[in-house]
Amino acid sequence: MVRSSGASNWARNVAWRPCAEVTDAGPCYELTMSVKGLQADRLSVEVRDEVLIILGRAEAGPFSRGREQSEFHRMVGLPADALRTGATARLEGELLVVRIPKAQIASGARLDLEVPGDDRGAQRDVEVGG
């Protein structure tokens, strides 16, 4: 016989899954999620490894019945160039907005090229990248 570890109770309380949209906003990735009726103290946002994790809980409101609690749990995989530090989360009216900065990749660099045996002893500039 297989026993549940409480997952069935959790699943029973999940009443909604807020819509979320992830966009490339230039220097950062931006996730917006409708969290109508939730206060900041009912939301948890964290970046763990390569995943953005958002948890929310409502009590007796538009997404719950009576005194029951209603919860959601969203996990979003992050692109390789997303920085794990510097992310921000902000409640803007009924929207949760999470911004995750991108790593800045150098587009090019100039290197000095030494030429062995060059009797002038000069160095030449070489363009790298692009």
C-alpha positions in Angstrom: 0.0 0.0 0.0 1.3 3.4 -1.0 0.7 6.3 1.5 0.5 9.9 0.6 2.8 12.3 2.4 0.2 15.1 2.5 0.4 15.9 -1.2 -3.3 15.2 -1.7 -4.2 17.8 0.9 -1.9 20.3 -0.8 -3.4 19.5 -4.2 -6.9 19.9 -2.8 -6.1 23.4 -1.7 -4.7 24.5 -5.0 -7.5 26.5 -6.5 -5.8 28.6 -9.1 -2.7 29.0 -11.1 -2.0 32.7 -11.9 -1.1 33.5 -15.4 2.5 34.5 -15.9 4.5 36.0 -18.8 8.2 36.0 -19.2 9.8 38.6 -21.6 13.2 39.6 -22.6 13.4 43.2 -21.5 16.9 44.0 -22.9 19.2 44.1 -19.9 17.0 41.8 -17.9 14.4 39.1 -18.0 11.0 40.2 -16.7 8.3 37.9 -15.3 4.8 39.4 -14.7 2.1 37.5 -12.9 -1.4 38.5 -11.9 -1.8 38.1 -8.2 -5.1 39.8 -7.7 -6.2 39.9 -4.1 -2.9 38.8 -2.6 -0.8 41.0 -0.3 3.0 41.0 -0.2 3.1 39.0 3.0 1.2 36.1 1.2 3.9 35.8 -1.6 7.3 34.3 -1.6 9.8 34.8 -4.5 13.2 33.2 -4.6 15.9 32.3 -7.1 17.4 28.9 -6.4 20.1 27.6 -8.8 18.6 27.9 -12.3 15.0 28.3 -11.2 12.7 31.1 -10.1 10.2 29.9 -7.5 7.0 31.8 -6.6 4.7 30.7 -3.9 1.4 32.3 -2.9 -1.4 31.7 -0.4 -4.8 33.2 -0.2 -7.3 32.9 2.7 -11.0 33.3 2.2 -11.0 35.4 -0.9 -11.7 35.3 -4.6 -9.7 32.0 -5.1 -10.7 30.2 -1.9 -13.9 28.8 -0.5 -15.0 29.8 2.9 -12.2 29.5 5.5 -10.0 27.2 3.3 -6.7 28.3 2.1 -5.8 28.4 -1.5 -2.2 28.1 -2.7 -0.1 28.1 -5.8 3.5 27.2 -6.6 5.2 28.2 -9.9 8.7 27.3 -11.0 10.3 28.9 -14.0 13.6 27.8 -15.5 16.1 30.6 -16.0 18.2 31.1 -19.1 22.0 30.5 -18.9 22.8 34.2 -19.0 20.4 35.1 -16.1 22.2 36.4 -13.1 21.2 34.8 -9.8 22.1 38.0 -7.8 20.6 41.4 -8.3 17.0 40.0 -9.0 14.1 42.2 -7.8 10.5 41.4 -7.1 7.9 44.2 -6.8 4.1 44.2 -6.3 2.7 46.7 -8.7 -1.1 46.9 -8.1 -2.4 43.4 -8.9 0.8 42.4 -10.7 3.9 40.7 -9.3 6.9 41.9 -11.4 10.2 40.0 -11.1 13.3 41.3 -12.9 16.3 39.2 -13.3 19.4 40.9 -14.8 21.4 39.3 -17.6 25.1 38.8 -17.6 26.9 41.4 -19.7 28.9 39.7 -22.4 31.8 41.8 -23.8 31.3 42.3 -27.5 35.0 42.7 -28.3 38.4 43.5 -26.9 41.7 44.9 -28.2 44.8 42.9 -27.6 48.4 43.7 -28.2 50.0 41.2 -30.5 53.7 40.5 -29.8 55.6 39.5 -32.9 58.7 37.4 -32.0 61.7 38.3 -34.1 60.2 41.6 -35.2 63.3 43.8 -35.3 61.3 46.9 -34.7 60.3 45.6 -31.2 56.8 47.0 -31.9 53.5 45.6 -30.9 50.5 45.4 -33.2 46.9 45.9 -32.2 44.5 43.1 -33.2 40.7 43.3 -33.0 39.2 40.3 -31.1 35.4 39.5 -31.1 32.8 41.6 -32.7 
